[in-house]
Amino acid sequence: MADSTGRALSLRVVVFDVNETLSDMSPLRRRLVDVGLAADRLDAWFAGVLRDGFALAAAGDARPFGEIAGANLGVPPDAAAHVLAGFAELDVHPDVAAGMRELAASGYRLVTLTNGSAGMSEAMFARAGVLDVLEHRLSVEDAGRWKPAREPYEYAARVCRVEPAQMALVAVHPWDVHGAQRAGLTGVWVNRAHTDYPAYLPDPDVVVDAVTGLAGALSRRDPPRPR
């Protein structure tokens, strides 16, 4: 990687998406059933939340994740609150904690960047025992637009005091990987579902099937330099 002057830049910061990339959202199915919705509605509901968040971002606007997510459920406010409270009870995927510690031990700085609230995932990271390796937990709420707009990735670079080219974005969502690449970051796709990457998007820079092993994949591609 290089900056606009051709000066070589090395990856220093690994930025993680949170929802689905790090968190196992399947327990939310039980809460959907609690409020009279079908368990299999989870994927469609979350896709609708992303759709509306993206639409607002495309128009240059933004609303909080919780507001959009609650409205997309189509249930009374107290029922929506019950479902959304489940986010605080989610756990990380089994590979996440070990993978994060491998990255930290390899010299990478770790941050998260979510379209939701940063506080929503604090308990999850505490249970996983990885709060101490996360330098920042960032939300698009402070960037003014949702990912995959350019602003959130640039906001993360400013907070971390590095160039975008010194950051890698890790996500299970191709739209997030692509957005990061457009902003100048290295795009890392976690292919948990073992599916094909969309042919209409540029290839991700790095592909892994779990967070464990990511440190090795990044180091082979671009060894980290001292912080």
N, C-alpha and C positions, 0 to 999 in steps of 0.2 A: 504494500500500500504506500502511496505517496501523497503529499499535499499538492496544492496548486503550483508550487515552485519546483516540484520534483523531488523535494526532500523526503527521504525514506521515513516512514512512520511504522512503528510496531504496535501491535495490539496490546493494550494495557487494561481495558475495562470490558467485562462481559456483562451485558444487560439482558436480564430475563423478563420476558412476558410472564404474567402470573396465571390468569384464568386458563385452565386446561393444560398449559405448558408445564406449570409446576403443581397446580392443584388438581386433585381428582374430584370432579364435580358430580360424580354419579350419586353420592348420598342425597343430593338435592331432589332426586326422584321421589324419595319418601315424603318430603315436604310438599311436593306438588300433589301427591295423593291425599295428604292431610287436608288440603283446601279444596278437594273435589276435582282436581285435574288429573289427567292420565299421566302415568309415570313416563311414558314414551314421548311426552311433549317436551322434555328437557331440551333436546337438540333444536327443535323448531323455535322454542322460546328464546334460547340464547342467540340463535341466528337472527331472530327479529330484533333483539336488543342491539346487536352489532349493526344490523341494517340501519336502524334509526340513528344510532350514534354516528355512523359513517355519513349518512345523509346530512345531518347537522354539520359535520365537519366540512363536507363538500360545499355547503352554503356559507361557510365561515362562522359557524355558530357552535355552541356546545351546551350540553346539559349534563348533570351528574349521572353516573352509571345507575345509582339506586333509583333515581326518578324514572329513568327510561325503563329499567328492568321491572319495576313495580307496575308501571302502566301497561307494559306488554303482557302481563299475566292476565289482565281482564277480570280480576277478582276484587272484592272490597279491600280497602286499605289495610285493615288488620290482618287479613289473609295474606296479602302481598308482603307485609312486614314479617309474617311467620316464615315465608319462603326465603326472603332475603337474609333473615337471621341465620339461615343455614350456612351462609358463606363463612361465617366465623368459626364454624365447626368442621370445615373441610380439612383434610390432611394432604400432604404432598404425596406425589407418586413415590413408589419405593426406591427409585434410583436417585432422587433429587438430593438428599442430604449428603450421601457419599460423593456424588458428582460435584456438588458445590465445594466440598472440602478438598477434593482433588484439585480443583481450579485454584482455590485460594493457596494451597500448598505449592502450586506451580508459579505463583507470583501474580496472578490476575486479581484485579480489583473487581468486586461483584456488586451489582446493583439490580434492583427490579424496577420495571416501568409498566404500570398497569393502566388500562382504561377505566378501572374501578377506583375505589378509594384505597389509599395506601394502608390506612388503619384496618381495613377489612381483613387483611391477611396476617396481621401481627401475631395473633394467637396461633395460627397455623405454623408460622416460621418458628415461633417459640417452642411448640410441641416437637417440631422436627429438629430442634437444637442448632439452627443455622443463623439465628439473629446476629450472632457475633461475627459472622463472615460477610454480612451484608453491609456495605459502606453506606448506601442510601437505599431507601424504599420510596420510589417516586411515583407520582400519579399525573396523568394528563390533565387533571383538574387545575394544576398549576402551570400548564402549558397553554391552556385556552382552546385546544382542539384535541380531538381523539386521534390516536393512531388509526390508520397509517398516514395521516397528514405529516408533513415534514417537521412541523413545530415541536412535537413531543420528543423526537429523537435529538433535535438540536438543543432543546431544553436540557436533556440528560447530559449532553456533551458539555454544556455550560456549567452545570452543577458539578460535574466531575473534573472540570478544568482540563479537558483534553480536546483534541480535534475529533470530529466524527470518524475519521479514518482510523483512529486508535481504539475504536469500540466495535464490538461484535454483538449483534442482537440475536437472541436465542428464542425461538418460538415454534409451536406446533402449527401455527396458522400461516399458510403461504402469503396471505395478504400483508401480514406483519413483517415477514422476511423481506418481501418486495418493497414495502414502504421504507424499511431501514436501508436497504440497498440504494434506493432513490435518494436518501438523505446522506449517503456516503459511508454508511457503516458496512461491515462484513455481515452477511446474512447467513444465519445458521438455522437449518430446519431440523427439528426433532421429529422424525417420522415414526411416532408411536404406533400408528395404525398400519404401518407397512403398506402404504398406498403409493400411487404415482403422483409426482409433483405436477401441478397444472402446466400443460404444454404451452399455454398462452402467456406464461410468465418467464422471465429470465431464470436460469438455473440458480439455485442457492449456491453460496460459496462453499459451504460445508454442510454435509448431511450426516446425522447420527441417529441412532434409534433409541438413545437414552442419554441422560445427562452424564452418567458414568461413561468414561471414555472420551468425553468432550475435551478435557484438558490435553490429552495426548493428541487428539485431532488438531486442535488449535496450535499446539506447540510445534507440531511437525510442519504446519503451514507457515507459522509466523511466531517464533519464540518470543515470550514476553521479555521486556526490559525492566530494569529496576524502577520502582514506583517513584 
